[in-house]
């Protein structure tokens, strides 16, 4: 039986600024990556989003990023391994406090934006993130880009990991994501994005931006919930997966 986790970045509002359609999108995914206050979110938003996830029966993951509210965590930062490790530990502790208060278990950790993309290629950064997770709670799942340094670091540290693919992002031939600053980085056509998901889950392949087919090993598909079309997109993805006989299930189950 084929199964896949659908994960979505949620809890990214901040104070009076509302981002995303969390209350609606969360009904159609199986895991939520919740912002931890560094790139987005605040304590009230974190608490609310954890509660939403609990009510929806969705797995909760910490979504740590660089301390960059203005850049939404998408700008590269030059930090030491010690700094990076401390950043991740701090954010895990913050979100886990709300999980404990709501009597649910933190399921996974997924780095955000620039941190995610840099660590996918940088062995030292990947190891710092994996070590922070392992020392905090070695049962937490590290969610990382399929074929990346993050997954190798998880193996080195000895923590569980799951391989992630993206519904609406273009790939380079080496399996990395095309930078958002480049043309064609985002897959705009919904039908194309959905077909790419089916090809990745059922056949373990995706067409890179060059046109070459490359292998991927998906355990979880990321769908973004921060644009007006997000809800319709997530609903269509869920429907198509079910039509294909692919079960949607949280990565921790």
C-alpha positions, 0 to 999 in steps of 0.5 A: 500500500502506497502512503505519503505524508502531506506537510504544510508550513503553518502558524506564520502570522505575527501580531496583527499580520495574518498570513495563510489560511491555517484553519482551513488548510490544516483539515487536508494535511497530515503534518504541520510545520509550526513557526517558532518565533524567529522567522515568523509567529509569536507566542499566541500564534504558536499556542493557537496553531498547536491547538488547531493541529491537536483538534485536526489530529495532525502531527506537529513539527517545529519549523525553526529558522534564522532570526529574520522576521523582515526576510521571513527566514529566506535570507542566508546568514553566516553563523557558526555551528554553535550558534546554529545549534543553539538557535534550533534548540531554543526554538524546539524548546519554545514550541514543545512547551505549547505541545506539552501544555496541550498534552500532545507530542512533538513529532518532527523538526523541519528547518525553514527557508535559508536554513533548510536550503543551506544545510541541504548542501552544507555538512557542518550546518546539517550536523549542527541541526541534527545534533541539536535535535538529538540532544533535545529529543532523539525520538524526533524525526528530522524532515529533510530534502530527499538526497540532502546532507540533512539526512546524512547528518541524521544517520550520523547522529542516529535520529530518525528521518524522513525524506521530503519533496515539494509540490510547487518547487522546481528542482536542479539536476543535483536534487536541490531546489531551484533558488526562488530568485531564478525564473521557473523556481515555482511551479505555477500550474496546479495540474502540473504540480499535482501530476509531479506529486503522483510521479514522485510518490508512485514512480520515485522520479521528478523532471528537473528544470533542465528537463532531465528526470531525476530520482527522489524518495518521498516520505512527505510532500510539502504543500505551501499554505501562504497564498490565496490559492493554497486551500484549493490546491491542497484540496485538489492534491488530497483528492487526487492522491486518494483517487490514486489509492495513495493513503495520506498519513502523518509521518510519525504513524 
